[in-house]
Amino acid sequence: MKTQIWIAVCTYLLVAIVRKRLDVKANLYTILQVLSVTILEKTPILQALSGTESPIVEVQDHNQLLLFDL
């Protein structure tokens, strides 16, 4: 349990340092989401984070059934 907490703290601090050094305006949560998706790609970090200022648009999946009718 202690190891997981330390890993989470270290990850948070590393992302905060990258955000500060690259002068990225996106919040830390958005940066972590982008990095989790592009972690295995050979894309430079600044290029991966360049489009994060725009709001996230939800894509509707037409194969997904609705639980409640709105």
N, C-alpha and C positions, 0 to 999 in steps of 0.2 A: 504494500500500500504506500509506503514512504517513497519507494522508487517511482511509482506512477505520479505522485505529487511533484517530485523533483523534476521529472521529465516534462511535466506540464508547465512548470515554472520556467525551466530553461527554454522550452519552445516559445513561450510567450515573450520572454526577454529577447531571444534571437529575432523574432518577427518584429518586435518593437525597435530593435537596433537597425534592422534592414529598412523599416519604414522611415526612420529618421535619416539614415544616410542617403537613401534614394529620394527623399523628399516626396513620398507618395501621400496623396491627400486622403486615400481610402482608410476606413477604420480597420482595426486589427482583425475583427471577425471576417470582413470581406477578404482581406489578404489571406487569412488562413483558409478560407473556402477556395480561393483561386489556387493556392499552393497545393491543396489536397487533390484538386482535379488535375493539375499539370505537373505533379511531382515526378512522374516518370518520363516526361517529355524533355527533349533537349532544347528548351526555349529559354532564352535569357529572362531572368526574373523581372527586370524592368519592362520588357516587352509583354510579359504575361500580365503584369499589373497595370499596363498603360490604359486599358479600357475600363477600369473599375470605378471611375467616377460617375458613370451613368447608372441610373437605378436599375435594379435587377427586374427583368420582365419575366413573369411567370408564363410558361408555355403550357397550354392546355393539352392534356393527353386524351384524345378522343376514345381510346380503348379503356380508359379508367371509368369505372362505374361510380355514380354519385351515391353517397350514403344518404343524404337528405336532399329533397327537392327545394330549391330556393324560390 
